[in-house]
Amino acid sequence: MRGGGLILTIALIWLIIGAIAAGQRGLYTDTPENCPGISTLAVTVIAGPLNYFGVNPEVEECILPEPSQ
């Protein structure tokens, strides 16, 4: 149980750091409400502390699958 709690704590801290980085980049207020904008926000949060080591994730294009007919 103790190892699982440690992993959960590290993952939570990782995502919090990513959320802070997204806020510093203005992604919460300046992001367009479309697929690439929201995807860029999501991958920035997921990248976590890597944002502070030069990683600048951006999604240029989203290709969503079409439903079958």
N, CA, C and O atoms as a Maestro MAE file, in Angstrom:
{
 s_m_m2io_version
 :::
 2.0.0
}

f_m_ct {
 s_m_title
 :::
 protein
 m_atom[276] {
  # First column is atom index #
  i_m_mmod_type
  r_m_x_coord
  r_m_y_coord
  r_m_z_coord
  i_m_residue_number
  s_m_chain_name
  s_m_pdb_residue_name
  s_m_pdb_atom_name
  i_m_atomic_number
  :::
  1 25 0.812 -1.194 0.000 1 A "MET " " N  " 7
  2 3 0.000 0.000 0.000 1 A "MET " " CA " 6
  3 2 0.859 1.264 0.000 1 A "MET " " C  " 6
  4 15 0.501 2.257 -0.633 1 A "MET " " O  " 8
  5 25 1.964 1.233 0.689 2 A "ARG " " N  " 7
  6 3 2.775 2.424 0.823 2 A "ARG " " CA " 6
  7 2 3.359 2.865 -0.515 2 A "ARG " " C  " 6
  8 15 3.420 4.065 -0.781 2 A "ARG " " O  " 8
  9 25 3.787 1.942 -1.358 3 A "GLY " " N  " 7
  10 3 4.341 2.279 -2.671 3 A "GLY " " CA " 6
  11 2 3.301 2.891 -3.584 3 A "GLY " " C  " 6
  12 15 3.606 3.808 -4.346 3 A "GLY " " O  " 8
  13 25 2.074 2.395 -3.517 4 A "GLY " " N  " 7
  14 3 1.003 2.940 -4.342 4 A "GLY " " CA " 6
  15 2 0.671 4.372 -3.967 4 A "GLY " " C  " 6
  16 15 0.392 5.199 -4.835 4 A "GLY " " O  " 8
  17 25 0.699 4.665 -2.687 5 A "GLY " " N  " 7
  18 3 0.439 6.027 -2.230 5 A "GLY " " CA " 6
  19 2 1.530 6.987 -2.668 5 A "GLY " " C  " 6
  20 15 1.258 8.144 -2.989 5 A "GLY " " O  " 8
  21 25 2.763 6.504 -2.681 6 A "LEU " " N  " 7
  22 3 3.879 7.323 -3.124 6 A "LEU " " CA " 6
  23 2 3.751 7.636 -4.609 6 A "LEU " " C  " 6
  24 15 3.961 8.777 -5.023 6 A "LEU " " O  " 8
  25 25 3.408 6.636 -5.411 7 A "ILE " " N  " 7
  26 3 3.232 6.841 -6.853 7 A "ILE " " CA " 6
  27 2 2.090 7.812 -7.119 7 A "ILE " " C  " 6
  28 15 2.207 8.686 -7.978 7 A "ILE " " O  " 8
  29 25 1.008 7.669 -6.404 8 A "LEU " " N  " 7
  30 3 -0.135 8.572 -6.552 8 A "LEU " " CA " 6
  31 2 0.250 10.002 -6.189 8 A "LEU " " C  " 6
  32 15 -0.149 10.943 -6.876 8 A "LEU " " O  " 8
  33 25 1.012 10.174 -5.132 9 A "THR " " N  " 7
  34 3 1.456 11.500 -4.710 9 A "THR " " CA " 6
  35 2 2.369 12.128 -5.756 9 A "THR " " C  " 6
  36 15 2.228 13.310 -6.071 9 A "THR " " O  " 8
  37 25 3.294 11.356 -6.292 10 A "ILE " " N  " 7
  38 3 4.193 11.863 -7.328 10 A "ILE " " CA " 6
  39 2 3.406 12.248 -8.578 10 A "ILE " " C  " 6
  40 15 3.668 13.291 -9.177 10 A "ILE " " O  " 8
  41 25 2.447 11.414 -8.974 11 A "ALA " " N  " 7
  42 3 1.628 11.719 -10.154 11 A "ALA " " CA " 6
  43 2 0.814 12.984 -9.940 11 A "ALA " " C  " 6
  44 15 0.685 13.791 -10.860 11 A "ALA " " O  " 8
  45 25 0.276 13.170 -8.775 12 A "LEU " " N  " 7
  46 3 -0.514 14.363 -8.477 12 A "LEU " " CA " 6
  47 2 0.362 15.615 -8.511 12 A "LEU " " C  " 6
  48 15 -0.035 16.634 -9.076 12 A "LEU " " O  " 8
  49 25 1.539 15.547 -7.915 13 A "ILE " " N  " 7
  50 3 2.466 16.684 -7.937 13 A "ILE " " CA " 6
  51 2 2.883 16.986 -9.371 13 A "ILE " " C  " 6
  52 15 2.980 18.153 -9.751 13 A "ILE " " O  " 8
  53 25 3.132 15.944 -10.176 14 A "TRP " " N  " 7
  54 3 3.502 16.094 -11.584 14 A "TRP " " CA " 6
  55 2 2.428 16.897 -12.332 14 A "TRP " " C  " 6
  56 15 2.742 17.842 -13.055 14 A "TRP " " O  " 8
  57 25 1.157 16.510 -12.148 15 A "LEU " " N  " 7
  58 3 0.059 17.191 -12.846 15 A "LEU " " CA " 6
  59 2 -0.151 18.615 -12.330 15 A "LEU " " C  " 6
  60 15 -0.504 19.506 -13.102 15 A "LEU " " O  " 8
  61 25 0.060 18.830 -11.051 16 A "ILE " " N  " 7
  62 3 -0.068 20.184 -10.498 16 A "ILE " " CA " 6
  63 2 0.994 21.100 -11.106 16 A "ILE " " C  " 6
  64 15 0.704 22.245 -11.453 16 A "ILE " " O  " 8
  65 25 2.216 20.600 -11.234 17 A "ILE " " N  " 7
  66 3 3.277 21.398 -11.853 17 A "ILE " " CA " 6
  67 2 2.924 21.698 -13.308 17 A "ILE " " C  " 6
  68 15 3.156 22.810 -13.784 17 A "ILE " " O  " 8
  69 25 2.374 20.733 -14.006 18 A "GLY " " N  " 7
  70 3 1.936 20.954 -15.390 18 A "GLY " " CA " 6
  71 2 0.820 21.982 -15.471 18 A "GLY " " C  " 6
  72 15 0.802 22.806 -16.386 18 A "GLY " " O  " 8
  73 25 -0.111 21.942 -14.524 19 A "ALA " " N  " 7
  74 3 -1.199 22.921 -14.505 19 A "ALA " " CA " 6
  75 2 -0.665 24.328 -14.234 19 A "ALA " " C  " 6
  76 15 -1.159 25.301 -14.802 19 A "ALA " " O  " 8
  77 25 0.324 24.432 -13.383 20 A "ILE " " N  " 7
  78 3 0.952 25.736 -13.113 20 A "ILE " " CA " 6
  79 2 1.644 26.252 -14.376 20 A "ILE " " C  " 6
  80 15 1.532 27.431 -14.709 20 A "ILE " " O  " 8
  81 25 2.355 25.371 -15.075 21 A "ALA " " N  " 7
  82 3 3.039 25.772 -16.310 21 A "ALA " " CA " 6
  83 2 2.023 26.243 -17.362 21 A "ALA " " C  " 6
  84 15 2.266 27.225 -18.063 21 A "ALA " " O  " 8
  85 25 0.900 25.549 -17.468 22 A "ALA " " N  " 7
  86 3 -0.136 25.956 -18.423 22 A "ALA " " CA " 6
  87 2 -0.691 27.330 -18.062 22 A "ALA " " C  " 6
  88 15 -0.970 28.145 -18.943 22 A "ALA " " O  " 8
  89 25 -0.848 27.581 -16.779 23 A "GLY " " N  " 7
  90 3 -1.320 28.890 -16.339 23 A "GLY " " CA " 6
  91 2 -0.304 29.985 -16.635 23 A "GLY " " C  " 6
  92 15 -0.686 31.090 -17.019 23 A "GLY " " O  " 8
  93 25 0.974 29.699 -16.463 24 A "GLN " " N  " 7
  94 3 2.015 30.676 -16.745 24 A "GLN " " CA " 6
  95 2 2.096 30.991 -18.233 24 A "GLN " " C  " 6
  96 15 2.493 32.092 -18.614 24 A "GLN " " O  " 8
  97 25 1.730 30.049 -19.060 25 A "ARG " " N  " 7
  98 3 1.728 30.273 -20.506 25 A "ARG " " CA " 6
  99 2 0.427 30.908 -20.987 25 A "ARG " " C  " 6
  100 15 0.287 31.205 -22.174 25 A "ARG " " O  " 8
  101 25 -0.513 31.116 -20.090 26 A "GLY " " N  " 7
  102 3 -1.774 31.756 -20.455 26 A "GLY " " CA " 6
  103 2 -2.736 30.843 -21.189 26 A "GLY " " C  " 6
  104 15 -3.638 31.321 -21.877 26 A "GLY " " O  " 8
  105 25 -2.562 29.552 -21.057 27 A "LEU " " N  " 7
  106 3 -3.401 28.621 -21.801 27 A "LEU " " CA " 6
  107 2 -4.831 28.544 -21.270 27 A "LEU " " C  " 6
  108 15 -5.725 28.084 -21.982 27 A "LEU " " O  " 8
  109 25 -5.058 28.977 -20.056 28 A "TYR " " N  " 7
  110 3 -6.423 28.932 -19.517 28 A "TYR " " CA " 6
  111 2 -7.278 30.079 -20.051 28 A "TYR " " C  " 6
  112 15 -8.499 29.948 -20.137 28 A "TYR " " O  " 8
  113 25 -6.654 31.199 -20.409 29 A "THR " " N  " 7
  114 3 -7.421 32.352 -20.851 29 A "THR " " CA " 6
  115 2 -7.287 32.613 -22.348 29 A "THR " " C  " 6
  116 15 -8.228 33.116 -22.962 29 A "THR " " O  " 8
  117 25 -6.151 32.287 -22.949 30 A "ASP " " N  " 7
  118 3 -5.899 32.620 -24.345 30 A "ASP " " CA " 6
  119 2 -6.087 31.457 -25.304 30 A "ASP " " C  " 6
  120 15 -5.895 31.627 -26.508 30 A "ASP " " O  " 8
  121 25 -6.452 30.289 -24.813 31 A "THR " " N  " 7
  122 3 -6.565 29.123 -25.670 31 A "THR " " CA " 6
  123 2 -7.900 29.125 -26.409 31 A "THR " " C  " 6
  124 15 -8.955 29.253 -25.788 31 A "THR " " O  " 8
  125 25 -7.856 28.981 -27.734 32 A "PRO " " N  " 7
  126 3 -9.117 28.884 -28.466 32 A "PRO " " CA " 6
  127 2 -9.853 27.594 -28.104 32 A "PRO " " C  " 6
  128 15 -9.238 26.570 -27.806 32 A "PRO " " O  " 8
  129 25 -11.156 27.670 -28.137 33 A "GLU " " N  " 7
  130 3 -11.965 26.502 -27.762 33 A "GLU " " CA " 6
  131 2 -12.183 25.610 -28.973 33 A "GLU " " C  " 6
  132 15 -13.307 25.431 -29.441 33 A "GLU " " O  " 8
  133 25 -11.091 25.060 -29.467 34 A "ASN " " N  " 7
  134 3 -11.164 24.095 -30.551 34 A "ASN " " CA " 6
  135 2 -10.260 22.915 -30.205 34 A "ASN " " C  " 6
  136 15 -9.590 22.920 -29.173 34 A "ASN " " O  " 8
  137 25 -10.246 21.933 -31.052 35 A "CYS " " N  " 7
  138 3 -9.502 20.703 -30.736 35 A "CYS " " CA " 6
  139 2 -8.008 20.951 -30.513 35 A "CYS " " C  " 6
  140 15 -7.473 20.490 -29.504 35 A "CYS " " O  " 8
  141 25 -7.311 21.659 -31.410 36 A "PRO " " N  " 7
  142 3 -5.876 21.878 -31.150 36 A "PRO " " CA " 6
  143 2 -5.614 22.691 -29.883 36 A "PRO " " C  " 6
  144 15 -4.652 22.413 -29.168 36 A "PRO " " O  " 8
  145 25 -6.445 23.685 -29.593 37 A "GLY " " N  " 7
  146 3 -6.226 24.514 -28.410 37 A "GLY " " CA " 6
  147 2 -6.399 23.736 -27.121 37 A "GLY " " C  " 6
  148 15 -5.578 23.836 -26.209 37 A "GLY " " O  " 8
  149 25 -7.455 22.972 -27.049 38 A "ILE " " N  " 7
  150 3 -7.723 22.188 -25.841 38 A "ILE " " CA " 6
  151 2 -6.703 21.053 -25.709 38 A "ILE " " C  " 6
  152 15 -6.279 20.716 -24.603 38 A "ILE " " O  " 8
  153 25 -6.315 20.468 -26.849 39 A "SER " " N  " 7
  154 3 -5.307 19.397 -26.804 39 A "SER " " CA " 6
  155 2 -3.955 19.925 -26.342 39 A "SER " " C  " 6
  156 15 -3.245 19.248 -25.599 39 A "SER " " O  " 8
  157 25 -3.595 21.133 -26.777 40 A "THR " " N  " 7
  158 3 -2.340 21.737 -26.327 40 A "THR " " CA " 6
  159 2 -2.370 21.963 -24.823 40 A "THR " " C  " 6
  160 15 -1.383 21.703 -24.134 40 A "THR " " O  " 8
  161 25 -3.487 22.440 -24.316 41 A "LEU " " N  " 7
  162 3 -3.634 22.624 -22.865 41 A "LEU " " CA " 6
  163 2 -3.450 21.290 -22.145 41 A "LEU " " C  " 6
  164 15 -2.732 21.216 -21.148 41 A "LEU " " O  " 8
  165 25 -4.092 20.244 -22.645 42 A "ALA " " N  " 7
  166 3 -4.012 18.931 -21.994 42 A "ALA " " CA " 6
  167 2 -2.591 18.370 -22.004 42 A "ALA " " C  " 6
  168 15 -2.117 17.880 -20.979 42 A "ALA " " O  " 8
  169 25 -1.905 18.435 -23.150 43 A "VAL " " N  " 7
  170 3 -0.555 17.860 -23.183 43 A "VAL " " CA " 6
  171 2 0.435 18.694 -22.382 43 A "VAL " " C  " 6
  172 15 1.438 18.167 -21.900 43 A "VAL " " O  " 8
  173 25 0.166 19.996 -22.231 44 A "THR " " N  " 7
  174 3 1.026 20.818 -21.377 44 A "THR " " CA " 6
  175 2 0.898 20.379 -19.925 44 A "THR " " C  " 6
  176 15 1.900 20.269 -19.218 44 A "THR " " O  " 8
  177 25 -0.322 20.128 -19.480 45 A "VAL " " N  " 7
  178 3 -0.528 19.668 -18.108 45 A "VAL " " CA " 6
  179 2 0.101 18.288 -17.918 45 A "VAL " " C  " 6
  180 15 0.738 18.036 -16.895 45 A "VAL " " O  " 8
  181 25 -0.067 17.404 -18.879 46 A "ILE " " N  " 7
  182 3 0.483 16.052 -18.765 46 A "ILE " " CA " 6
  183 2 2.012 16.072 -18.780 46 A "ILE " " C  " 6
  184 15 2.647 15.247 -18.124 46 A "ILE " " O  " 8
  185 25 2.608 17.011 -19.524 47 A "ALA " " N  " 7
  186 3 4.076 17.090 -19.585 47 A "ALA " " CA " 6
  187 2 4.680 17.477 -18.241 47 A "ALA " " C  " 6
  188 15 5.850 17.198 -17.981 47 A "ALA " " O  " 8
  189 25 3.885 18.117 -17.388 48 A "GLY " " N  " 7
  190 3 4.328 18.426 -16.028 48 A "GLY " " CA " 6
  191 2 5.621 19.215 -15.968 48 A "GLY " " C  " 6
  192 15 5.759 20.225 -16.658 48 A "GLY " " O  " 8
  193 25 6.571 18.771 -15.155 49 A "PRO " " N  " 7
  194 3 7.829 19.500 -14.964 49 A "PRO " " CA " 6
  195 2 8.688 19.587 -16.221 49 A "PRO " " C  " 6
  196 15 9.602 20.410 -16.279 49 A "PRO " " O  " 8
  197 25 8.418 18.763 -17.223 50 A "LEU " " N  " 7
  198 3 9.201 18.811 -18.454 50 A "LEU " " CA " 6
  199 2 9.047 20.157 -19.150 50 A "LEU " " C  " 6
  200 15 9.904 20.547 -19.943 50 A "LEU " " O  " 8
  201 25 7.956 20.873 -18.858 51 A "ASN " " N  " 7
  202 3 7.751 22.204 -19.417 51 A "ASN " " CA " 6
  203 2 8.879 23.151 -19.033 51 A "ASN " " C  " 6
  204 15 9.195 24.073 -19.785 51 A "ASN " " O  " 8
  205 25 9.484 22.937 -17.883 52 A "TYR " " N  " 7
  206 3 10.550 23.809 -17.400 52 A "TYR " " CA " 6
  207 2 11.929 23.382 -17.897 52 A "TYR " " C  " 6
  208 15 12.936 24.011 -17.569 52 A "TYR " " O  " 8
  209 25 11.971 22.312 -18.687 53 A "PHE " " N  " 7
  210 3 13.231 21.836 -19.264 53 A "PHE " " CA " 6
  211 2 13.225 21.954 -20.772 53 A "PHE " " C  " 6
  212 15 13.940 21.222 -21.457 53 A "PHE " " O  " 8
  213 25 12.424 22.871 -21.299 54 A "GLY " " N  " 7
  214 3 12.435 23.142 -22.731 54 A "GLY " " CA " 6
  215 2 11.359 22.457 -23.546 54 A "GLY " " C  " 6
  216 15 11.246 22.718 -24.744 54 A "GLY " " O  " 8
  217 25 10.573 21.597 -22.945 55 A "VAL " " N  " 7
  218 3 9.493 20.952 -23.686 55 A "VAL " " CA " 6
  219 2 8.360 21.954 -23.830 55 A "VAL " " C  " 6
  220 15 7.884 22.508 -22.839 55 A "VAL " " O  " 8
  221 25 7.934 22.185 -25.050 56 A "ASN " " N  " 7
  222 3 6.830 23.106 -25.310 56 A "ASN " " CA " 6
  223 2 5.816 22.383 -26.191 56 A "ASN " " C  " 6
  224 15 5.788 22.587 -27.405 56 A "ASN " " O  " 8
  225 25 4.984 21.538 -25.581 57 A "PRO " " N  " 7
  226 3 4.068 20.745 -26.395 57 A "PRO " " CA " 6
  227 2 2.989 21.606 -27.042 57 A "PRO " " C  " 6
  228 15 2.357 22.433 -26.385 57 A "PRO " " O  " 8
  229 25 2.794 21.399 -28.325 58 A "GLU " " N  " 7
  230 3 1.729 22.070 -29.054 58 A "GLU " " CA " 6
  231 2 1.089 21.072 -29.996 58 A "GLU " " C  " 6
  232 15 1.773 20.246 -30.600 58 A "GLU " " O  " 8
  233 25 -0.221 21.152 -30.117 59 A "VAL " " N  " 7
  234 3 -0.949 20.323 -31.064 59 A "VAL " " CA " 6
  235 2 -1.398 21.234 -32.190 59 A "VAL " " C  " 6
  236 15 -2.163 22.173 -31.969 59 A "VAL " " O  " 8
  237 25 -0.929 20.961 -33.385 60 A "GLU " " N  " 7
  238 3 -1.239 21.801 -34.536 60 A "GLU " " CA " 6
  239 2 -2.564 21.417 -35.190 60 A "GLU " " C  " 6
  240 15 -3.317 22.284 -35.634 60 A "GLU " " O  " 8
  241 25 -2.841 20.130 -35.247 61 A "GLU " " N  " 7
  242 3 -4.010 19.667 -35.975 61 A "GLU " " CA " 6
  243 2 -4.602 18.453 -35.272 61 A "GLU " " C  " 6
  244 15 -3.874 17.576 -34.806 61 A "GLU " " O  " 8
  245 25 -5.906 18.412 -35.201 62 A "CYS " " N  " 7
  246 3 -6.590 17.244 -34.650 62 A "CYS " " CA " 6
  247 2 -7.335 16.549 -35.772 62 A "CYS " " C  " 6
  248 15 -8.087 17.182 -36.514 62 A "CYS " " O  " 8
  249 25 -7.131 15.272 -35.891 63 A "ILE " " N  " 7
  250 3 -7.872 14.502 -36.870 63 A "ILE " " CA " 6
  251 2 -8.776 13.568 -36.076 63 A "ILE " " C  " 6
  252 15 -8.331 12.583 -35.486 63 A "ILE " " O  " 8
  253 25 -10.041 13.907 -36.082 64 A "LEU " " N  " 7
  254 3 -11.011 13.108 -35.349 64 A "LEU " " CA " 6
  255 2 -11.643 12.090 -36.279 64 A "LEU " " C  " 6
  256 15 -11.943 12.412 -37.429 64 A "LEU " " O  " 8
  257 25 -11.850 10.873 -35.810 65 A "PRO " " N  " 7
  258 3 -12.461 9.857 -36.670 65 A "PRO " " CA " 6
  259 2 -13.917 10.206 -36.964 65 A "PRO " " C  " 6
  260 15 -14.629 10.748 -36.119 65 A "PRO " " O  " 8
  261 25 -14.329 9.888 -38.160 66 A "GLU " " N  " 7
  262 3 -15.721 10.089 -38.557 66 A "GLU " " CA " 6
  263 2 -16.522 8.842 -38.199 66 A "GLU " " C  " 6
  264 15 -16.011 7.725 -38.294 66 A "GLU " " O  " 8
  265 25 -17.759 9.025 -37.794 67 A "PRO " " N  " 7
  266 3 -18.583 7.847 -37.498 67 A "PRO " " CA " 6
  267 2 -18.910 7.073 -38.777 67 A "PRO " " C  " 6
  268 15 -19.031 7.645 -39.861 67 A "PRO " " O  " 8
  269 25 -19.047 5.780 -38.617 68 A "SER " " N  " 7
  270 3 -19.382 4.954 -39.791 68 A "SER " " CA " 6
  271 2 -20.835 5.200 -40.169 68 A "SER " " C  " 6
  272 15 -21.644 5.638 -39.352 68 A "SER " " O  " 8
  273 25 -21.142 4.910 -41.421 69 A "GLN " " N  " 7
  274 3 -22.506 5.158 -41.900 69 A "GLN " " CA " 6
  275 2 -23.293 3.884 -42.016 69 A "GLN " " C  " 6
  276 15 -24.461 3.914 -42.405 69 A "GLN " " O  " 8
  :::
 }
 m_bond[275] {
  # First column is bond index #
  i_m_from
  i_m_to
  i_m_order
  :::
  1 1 2 1
  2 2 3 1
  3 3 4 2
  4 3 5 1
  5 5 6 1
  6 6 7 1
  7 7 8 2
  8 7 9 1
  9 9 10 1
  10 10 11 1
  11 11 12 2
  12 11 13 1
  13 13 14 1
  14 14 15 1
  15 15 16 2
  16 15 17 1
  17 17 18 1
  18 18 19 1
  19 19 20 2
  20 19 21 1
  21 21 22 1
  22 22 23 1
  23 23 24 2
  24 23 25 1
  25 25 26 1
  26 26 27 1
  27 27 28 2
  28 27 29 1
  29 29 30 1
  30 30 31 1
  31 31 32 2
  32 31 33 1
  33 33 34 1
  34 34 35 1
  35 35 36 2
  36 35 37 1
  37 37 38 1
  38 38 39 1
  39 39 40 2
  40 39 41 1
  41 41 42 1
  42 42 43 1
  43 43 44 2
  44 43 45 1
  45 45 46 1
  46 46 47 1
  47 47 48 2
  48 47 49 1
  49 49 50 1
  50 50 51 1
  51 51 52 2
  52 51 53 1
  53 53 54 1
  54 54 55 1
  55 55 56 2
  56 55 57 1
  57 57 58 1
  58 58 59 1
  59 59 60 2
  60 59 61 1
  61 61 62 1
  62 62 63 1
  63 63 64 2
  64 63 65 1
  65 65 66 1
  66 66 67 1
  67 67 68 2
  68 67 69 1
  69 69 70 1
  70 70 71 1
  71 71 72 2
  72 71 73 1
  73 73 74 1
  74 74 75 1
  75 75 76 2
  76 75 77 1
  77 77 78 1
  78 78 79 1
  79 79 80 2
  80 79 81 1
  81 81 82 1
  82 82 83 1
  83 83 84 2
  84 83 85 1
  85 85 86 1
  86 86 87 1
  87 87 88 2
  88 87 89 1
  89 89 90 1
  90 90 91 1
  91 91 92 2
  92 91 93 1
  93 93 94 1
  94 94 95 1
  95 95 96 2
  96 95 97 1
  97 97 98 1
  98 98 99 1
  99 99 100 2
  100 99 101 1
  101 101 102 1
  102 102 103 1
  103 103 104 2
  104 103 105 1
  105 105 106 1
  106 106 107 1
  107 107 108 2
  108 107 109 1
  109 109 110 1
  110 110 111 1
  111 111 112 2
  112 111 113 1
  113 113 114 1
  114 114 115 1
  115 115 116 2
  116 115 117 1
  117 117 118 1
  118 118 119 1
  119 119 120 2
  120 119 121 1
  121 121 122 1
  122 122 123 1
  123 123 124 2
  124 123 125 1
  125 125 126 1
  126 126 127 1
  127 127 128 2
  128 127 129 1
  129 129 130 1
  130 130 131 1
  131 131 132 2
  132 131 133 1
  133 133 134 1
  134 134 135 1
  135 135 136 2
  136 135 137 1
  137 137 138 1
  138 138 139 1
  139 139 140 2
  140 139 141 1
  141 141 142 1
  142 142 143 1
  143 143 144 2
  144 143 145 1
  145 145 146 1
  146 146 147 1
  147 147 148 2
  148 147 149 1
  149 149 150 1
  150 150 151 1
  151 151 152 2
  152 151 153 1
  153 153 154 1
  154 154 155 1
  155 155 156 2
  156 155 157 1
  157 157 158 1
  158 158 159 1
  159 159 160 2
  160 159 161 1
  161 161 162 1
  162 162 163 1
  163 163 164 2
  164 163 165 1
  165 165 166 1
  166 166 167 1
  167 167 168 2
  168 167 169 1
  169 169 170 1
  170 170 171 1
  171 171 172 2
  172 171 173 1
  173 173 174 1
  174 174 175 1
  175 175 176 2
  176 175 177 1
  177 177 178 1
  178 178 179 1
  179 179 180 2
  180 179 181 1
  181 181 182 1
  182 182 183 1
  183 183 184 2
  184 183 185 1
  185 185 186 1
  186 186 187 1
  187 187 188 2
  188 187 189 1
  189 189 190 1
  190 190 191 1
  191 191 192 2
  192 191 193 1
  193 193 194 1
  194 194 195 1
  195 195 196 2
  196 195 197 1
  197 197 198 1
  198 198 199 1
  199 199 200 2
  200 199 201 1
  201 201 202 1
  202 202 203 1
  203 203 204 2
  204 203 205 1
  205 205 206 1
  206 206 207 1
  207 207 208 2
  208 207 209 1
  209 209 210 1
  210 210 211 1
  211 211 212 2
  212 211 213 1
  213 213 214 1
  214 214 215 1
  215 215 216 2
  216 215 217 1
  217 217 218 1
  218 218 219 1
  219 219 220 2
  220 219 221 1
  221 221 222 1
  222 222 223 1
  223 223 224 2
  224 223 225 1
  225 225 226 1
  226 226 227 1
  227 227 228 2
  228 227 229 1
  229 229 230 1
  230 230 231 1
  231 231 232 2
  232 231 233 1
  233 233 234 1
  234 234 235 1
  235 235 236 2
  236 235 237 1
  237 237 238 1
  238 238 239 1
  239 239 240 2
  240 239 241 1
  241 241 242 1
  242 242 243 1
  243 243 244 2
  244 243 245 1
  245 245 246 1
  246 246 247 1
  247 247 248 2
  248 247 249 1
  249 249 250 1
  250 250 251 1
  251 251 252 2
  252 251 253 1
  253 253 254 1
  254 254 255 1
  255 255 256 2
  256 255 257 1
  257 257 258 1
  258 258 259 1
  259 259 260 2
  260 259 261 1
  261 261 262 1
  262 262 263 1
  263 263 264 2
  264 263 265 1
  265 265 266 1
  266 266 267 1
  267 267 268 2
  268 267 269 1
  269 269 270 1
  270 270 271 1
  271 271 272 2
  272 271 273 1
  273 273 274 1
  274 274 275 1
  275 275 276 2
  :::
 }
}
